[in-house]
Amino acid sequence: MARDAGQTLAGAAALLSDEHVLRALMRSGRLTRAELAVQAGISKPTVSESMRRLTEAGLVVDTGDRTTGRGRIGTYYGLAPSAGTALAISIASAGVVAERLDAHGTVLTRTTRPLTRPARPELVAAALTAAVEAVRSAVGPARVATVSAADPVDRVTGRLVHLPDAPFLVGELDPVDLLAAYVTGPVTVDNDVNWAARAERDQGAAGDDFAYVYLGEGLGCAVVSAGEVLRGHAGLAGEIAHLITTGPGGRAMPFTEVFAALHLRQPSSTAIDVPALRAAGADVLAVIGTAVAGVLAATVALADPAHIVLGGPWGSEVTGAVGAAFAHLPRHVPVRPAAVADEAPRRRPRPRPAVPARRHRRRPDLTGLPRSPRFFQVRYASVSELSVPARSPSEWRPKSRTVRWPNRPWLVRRHR
């Protein structure tokens, strides 16, 4: 039994080392074994064993480049084309957007399929299938996929759930089943507000304890506690549309009904008319600010976040009014606009230097990609899955010790 346990631990350590090596290559493009040891935080012999396994598996190849200068000549390694690709998909009222990415996070192909309202499941399914068909690779299916949906998502099945007064999907949809023919690995589906909260967290400005309130055509909230999004038992946490708050004239009403009372809904829909809201006067914005502040008070009482982040198309435009109304309530926390824009202009990926000098980072660097909450985090999740041979903690790092020679104080060697 002890021998079996030792073999199990050795196998887990090998998989963990392989993951660290793959993540380092994903971040930097190409590295020598010595650079991999520094960036991955593991010893050179362990890197050599990991490189042997990954090369035999066809995931890592010799790029053909060599180091120059003094000392031993080093070989640069990179990810093999056979490392696979990932799909990042957004399902929203504007349409279905599908992207195919390589293991470095570079968008290889992208397409959009528009949707009409009301969005029936069969129409959304057809648009999703058409979008994936347009970006699929000729060499085979993608390894993983992540999906962002502008609707509640069942935590267990990944199905999109229809709720009363939902502004987008009328009915239920199963993206996991629809993508089964195009993906060989896992398909991760979550609400777009949860993805936006993860993007805000990964930018570093929001920290690990905050509530993200999305204000757009729909209304939503995501609570991040200790760095994790709290999804609830069924995955429906954060549905704030029907929370009771203060409406026009000081009347108590559901949050979503405030916009109906202010005539800020789209025709024959519960979706908020964003252009009309932006054109509203200061008195209307003050009423909206009070209503949002009431929702924030309930969020703070229940989740106790360190601060509130307002995102969405009109979240930053009411931050002042919300903050002023929220400050008068008995219990309030700082309120600030989202750091990650809802829809940012597309930019080309940054060119990677020949010999990167970046230190070890926890997540792939996708900052050269469009910084939209609907895509930033789903891209990261897709690309991250490509590097994981098996699930394991990503923050493991062996301790090291420093040796100094008494008669040579300038000579320091770090042993791992």
N, C-alpha and C positions, 0 to 999 in steps of 0.2 A: 504493500500500500504506500509506503514511504517513497519507493521508487516511482510509482505512478504519479504521486503528488509532485515529486521533483521534476518529472518529465512535463507535467502540466505547467508548472511555473516556468520552466525553461522555454516551452512553446509560447507562453503568454509574453515573456520578455522578448523573444524574437519578433513576434508580431508587433509589439510596441515599438521596438527599434525600427522595424520596417516602416511603420507609420510615420515616425519622426523623420526618417530619411526622405520619404515621399513628400511630406509637407515642406521640408526644406527645399527640395527641388522644385516644387510647385511655386514657392515664393520667389526663387531666385533664377530659375531657368536652367542654369548649368552650374555645377560646382565640382571641385576636386574632392578627393576623400578627406584631405585635411580640413577643407572648408566645411564639409559636411559634419565632421566631428565637432567643430566649433558651433555651427548653427543648430545642429540637432542636440547638442549637449551630451554626446555619448563618446566613448573612447574610440580610437582609431581601429583597433582590432574588431570591435563590435560593428563599426561602420563597414569594414571589409567583409565580414560575414553577412551583413545585411545586403550589401551590394551584390554579393555572390547569389543570394537567394532571389533578389529582385531581377537580376540579369537573367537568371535561368527561367524566371517566370515571364520574361519578355516585357517587363514594365520599365526597365532602365537600360539605356544603351550608352556606349562610348560615342561622344559627339564627334570624335576625330580631332578635336582641338587639344593643344598642349600648352602648358605654362611656359613662360620665357623668363630669362634672368638667371641669377645665380641659384645654386642648389639643385636638388633633384628635380627632374622634369615631372610635372604632375599631369594627370589625365582628367579632362573635364567630362563629367557624366550629365546626362539629362533624361527626361522622361521619354519613353518610346512612344511613337504614334499609336501603338496598340494599347496605351494606358486608358484609352476610351474617352467618351464625351458625356456631357450631362445636359439635361433639358431644364430650363427655367421658364415657367409658364405663369401668366397672370390672367385671371378671369374676372373681368369687371364690366361695368355698365357700358364703357366705351368700346369694348370688344375683347377679343382674346389675343394676347401677345405671346409668342413662343420664341425662345432663343435656344440655340445649341452652342455650348461652350466647351473649350478644351480644358485640360487639367490646370492650366495657368489662369483660368478665368477670362480668357479672351473670347469675345462673342464671334463665332464663326458664321452663323447665319441667323437672321431674324425676320419674322413676318408678323402681320397683324390681320385679324379677321374681324370685321365690324359686327355689332349686334344691334338688333332693334328691340324696342320695348312694346309689350312686356316680354321679358326674356324667358321663354319656355325651355324646359330641360332639353327637348329634342333639338331646338335651334342652337343652344349652347354646345351640346354634344357634337353637332355637325361642325360648328365653327372650331371647336377644340381639335377634332380629328383632322380637319383640313389644315389647320395651322401646324400641327405636328408632322403631317405628311410633307408639308412644304420645307421644313427644316431638317427632316431626318437625313441621316448619313447613308451614302450608298454602300459603305463598308459594313454596315450592321446596325443593330439597335443601340440606343444609349445605355450606359451602365446604370445611371440613377436619374431621378427627376424630382423637382420640387415644384409645388403649385401654390400660388397665392390666389385666394378667392374672396370676392367682396360679399361674402355671406358667412353665416356660422358654419363651422365644420365639426362633424362628429369626431370626437377624439379617438375612438376605437376603429371605426371603419373608414374614415376619411371622406365620407359622403357629405355633400353640401346640404344643409338642413334649411327647410323653408319655415320661417316664423311669421306670425301675423304682422301685417303692415310692412313687410320687407320691401325696400325700395328697388330691389334688383331682381333676383331670381324668383320665379313663381313655380315652385315644385322642388324636387330633389334631383341631385346629379351625383354620379359616382366617378370622379376623375381617375381613381385607382384602377377601376375596371376598364375604363376607356384607354388608358395608357399601357395596359398590360402587354399589348402586342408590340410596343415600341421601346420598352425598357426591360432590361434583364435583371435589374436590381430593385431596390426599394423606391417607392413613390411616396414622398412626404407632402401632405396637404395641410394647410392651415389658413386661418383667416388673415386677410391683408393687414389688419390693424396689429395683429401679433407680429407679423413680419416687420412692419414699420417700427414697432417697439424694439425688436432685436437689432435693427439697423441703427436706431438711436443709441442703444446700449453699446454697440460695437464701435461707434464713433468716439466713445470715451467721455463725452460731455455730460451724459445723463447719469453716469454711475451705475450702480447695481440695484438701487431701490428707488423706483419712481412709478408714476402712473402716466400712461400715454393716452391722451384723449384725442380721438380723430373726429374732425369736424369737416364734413364734405356734403355730398348729396345724401349720404347716410351718416349715422352716428355710431361710434364705437369706442371701446376703452380696452386697454391692455395693462395689467398690473405686473410689473417686474419686481420680484423680491429675491434678494441674494443672487442676482444675475439670471434668474430663470423666470420665464413667462408663466404665470399661473393660469392654466387653461380650464380648471374646474373638472368636475367628475365626468361630464359628457362633452367637454370642450366648448361650452357655451358661456364661459365667464366673460364679463365685460360688455354684455348686451345692455346698454344704458338707455336705449330709446324710450323705454316705458317707466323710467324712474320718475317719481313725483318731484316736481320742482315748482318754482315761482314763475308764473306767466304774466301776461299783460294785466294791468290793474291789480296786481298782487294776488291773483287767483292761483290756487294749487291745481296743477294739471300735469299729465305725462309730458316728458321732455319733448317728444316728437310732435305733440299737439300745440306746443308753443308756436311753431312755425306755421301751422295751419291757421292759428288765430291771428298771426301777423301777415297772412296771405303771401307766404314765402315758399309755397310748395309748387312743384311742377304740375301742369294740368293732368288730371286723372291719375295721379301718382302720389305716393307718400314721400318721394324724393324731394330734397330741399332744392329750391331754385337759387343756385349759388350766384349767378349774375345779378339777380334782383336783390339778394342779400347784400352784395358788395355795393350796390347803388343806394341802399337804404340810408336814411338820415341818422343823426346822432342819437335821437330819442329811441329809435328802433334798436340800434346797436346796444344801447343801455339796457333795454329790456332783455335782449339776448344775453348780454353779459351777466345779468342777474340770474337768468335761467341756467346758464352754464355753471355759474358759481354754486348754485344749489346742488347740481350734480356732483361738482367737485367736493362739496362738503360731505355728501354721502360717501364718496369714494375714500376720502381721508378717514372718515369715521370707521369704515369697514376694513381698509387695507393698510392704513398708516404709512403712506409713502413718504420719502424724504422730500420730494417735490413733484410738481405736475408739469408735464410737457404737453403743449397744445400743438397738434399737427393737423394735416389736411389742407385742402385748398383755401379755406378761410380761417384756419386756426390762428395764424399769426396776426390777422387783421383785427381780431377781437381780444388779443392778449391784454391790451390796456384796460378795456372795459371790464373784462373778466377779473383781472387783478384788482381793480378798484372795488368791485362788488364783493369779491372774495375776502378782501382784507377786513371788511366790517363783520365778518362772521366769527363766532367764538373761537373756532379752531381752523387755522389756515396754515398753508405751507407755501413756499415760493412757487410762482407760476412763470414759465418762460416758453417762448416759441420753440418749435422743433429745430434742431441743428441740421437735419437731413431734409432737404426740400422734397415736396411731394412729387413734383415732376421737374427734373432739371434737364437742361439741354444735353444732348449726347456729345461725348467727347471721345477722341481716339485714346486707346490705352497708351500709357506712358512706355517709351522704349526702355527695355531692361539693359542695364550696364553689363559689359562683358564680364567683369568681376565684381559682383555686388558687395557692398560693405555694410549691409544691413545686419543688425543683430537679430537674435532669435525672437520671433513674434508668435503670438498664439494663433492668429488667424491669417488666411491668405490675404495679400494686399490687392484689393479690388478697387482702390480709390481712383484708378484711371478710368473706371467705367461710369456710366450715368448714375448719379446719386439719387435714385428714386427709392423710397421705402418699399414700393411694390416689387422692386427687382434687386436692390442691393443685397438684401439678406437671402432671398431665394437663390441668387447666384452663389453666394458664399456657401449655403447649405449644399447645393448641388456639387460644387467643386470639392468641398470638404469630403463628401462621401467617396469621391474617387480615390482618396488617399488612405482609406481605412480598411486594412485587411481584416481586422476584427475590432469590435468595440472595446475601447480601453481608455483610461484617463489620459487626457492630452497634456496635462501639466507635469507629468513625471519627469524628473531631472535628477540624475545621480549627484551626490555630494562630491566635492573635490577638496584637495588639500594643496597648500602652497609650500614649496621647499625653497629655502634660501641658504646659500653657502656663506658661512661667516667670513671667510677670507675674500669672497667675491660678492659684495652686497648688490652689485648691479646685475647679477645673474639670478634670475628667478625662473623656476620651472613649476608649472601647474600640473599635478598628477590627477588623473581621473580613474 
